[in-house]
Amino acid sequence: MTYFYESSSVFGSLKAIEEHIKWNPSTEQYLNTLDTLLHHGLYAILCSCNYADQQIASMLAWYAESSRHRITSVEKGEALSLMGAFLLTRDPDEKMALYEALRPRRTLTFIIIDDWLTAVKDYRRLMNTCLKSPDDMLTRNTVRGIECAVGYDCERHTDLYAACAQVKYWSEAAASFKQMIMEKYVRLILTKSRQFYQDTGHAFQLDDIVQTNCMLALKAIDRCDQRKGTLTTYLETWLNGSRMRKVLVERDSAFSAGSNQSDFKYKTVFLTDDDLEDVVAATTDTNHDDVAHVQKIAHMVDPTGLGRLSLDIGQYSGVLLKSGRL
């Protein structure tokens, strides 16, 4: 089959992007800044409620029996120990230090923050209503439901109302800075895309190649460990031809099987062999086998139950066990 060159509107629009960062920071400067912004947001959550404990408790149960996936830059045994210690301390500063030592993929931190913001999205508005109408019991009960859902305890935690604004601020700052990092690597993405387009004899649409390379680059930024090499080298590894071919071939196979194209575009962001495709969801699975599995792990980590009791964490917390967003 003969393929012909096609122009790409996506290629042209990306080529015209103006970089917000005019100088050339090092990998450590890029990623340390991004981590700092994310950790500020997470720290506000740690001070205001037990929501992060719920997430880590579910992650610990899944990770303990996962033989294939990795979610941190440290060895699995050390990661499990750090997660356990995270759950057994109440002090937010100690929790933050343990989380930083865990060195999880940045995707996990983004997800914890985004899911928390979703859980409390109506909290500030409802609290304002309560202040104006103290006798509105329905609204007060809704507010209390949100507080219970995120593990807020007024005797132990700081103001949840203030935390909503703080976390939103740091989340937006982190997302904006991540976009600025992407802008610095647009030319590399376009070069790799054009090279793959030519090497395959125009067998794939250039728009598809560019978009998929952008998604792979975002994922590479989330996974890169600045202690082990430069971001440029890591991105080049992710944007190699074999990985790109695999994504596009699987996409075409999905289309030929009748899959919805918009659904696949979402999945391509997370498509590699060691993805955490079974992790992270904001729903609770009450399947008996799953419950028994998590209860078993919970007993292994905290045999007496005192740690979970002190943190108001149930024996089963199915917060992170379904979708594929990592």
Stockholm file with secondary structure:
# STOCKHOLM 1.0

chainA/1-326         MTYFYESSSVFGSLKAIEEHIKWNPSTEQYLNTLDTLLHHGLYAILCSCNYADQQIASMLAWYAESSRHRITSVEKGEALSLMGAFLLTRDPDEKMALYEALRPRRTLTFIIIDDWLTAVKDYRRLMNTCLKSPDDMLTRNTVRGIECAVGYDCERHTDLYAACAQVKYWSEAAASFKQMIMEKYVRLILTKSRQFYQDTGHAFQLDDIVQTNCMLALKAIDRCDQRKGTLTTYLETWLNGSRMRKVLVERDSAFSAGSNQSDFKYKTVFLTDDDLEDVVAATTDTNHDDVAHVQKIAHMVDPTGLGRLSLDIGQYSGVLLKSGRL
#=GR chainA/1-326 SS CCCCCCCCHHHHHHHTCCCSCCSCCCHHHHHHHHHHHHHHHHHHHHHHCSHHHHHHHHHHHHHHTCSSCCCBSSCHHHHHHHHHHHHHCCCHHHHHHHHHHHCBCHHHHHHHHHHHHHHTTTHHHHHHHHHHCTTCHHHHHHHHHHHHHHTCCTTTSCCHHHHHHHHHHHHHHHHHHHHHHHHHTHHHHHHHHHHHHHHTTTCSCHHHHHHHHHHHHHHHHHHCCTTSSCHHHHHHHHTCHHHHHHHHHHHHHHHHTTCCHHHHHHHGGGCSTTCCTTCCCSSCCCCHHHHHHHHHHHHHHCTTSHHHHHTTCCSCCCSSSSCCCC
#=GC SS_cons         CCCCCCCCHHHHHHHTCCCSCCSCCCHHHHHHHHHHHHHHHHHHHHHHCSHHHHHHHHHHHHHHTCSSCCCBSSCHHHHHHHHHHHHHCCCHHHHHHHHHHHCBCHHHHHHHHHHHHHHTTTHHHHHHHHHHCTTCHHHHHHHHHHHHHHTCCTTTSCCHHHHHHHHHHHHHHHHHHHHHHHHHTHHHHHHHHHHHHHHTTTCSCHHHHHHHHHHHHHHHHHHCCTTSSCHHHHHHHHTCHHHHHHHHHHHHHHHHTTCCHHHHHHHGGGCSTTCCTTCCCSSCCCCHHHHHHHHHHHHHHCTTSHHHHHTTCCSCCCSSSSCCCC
//
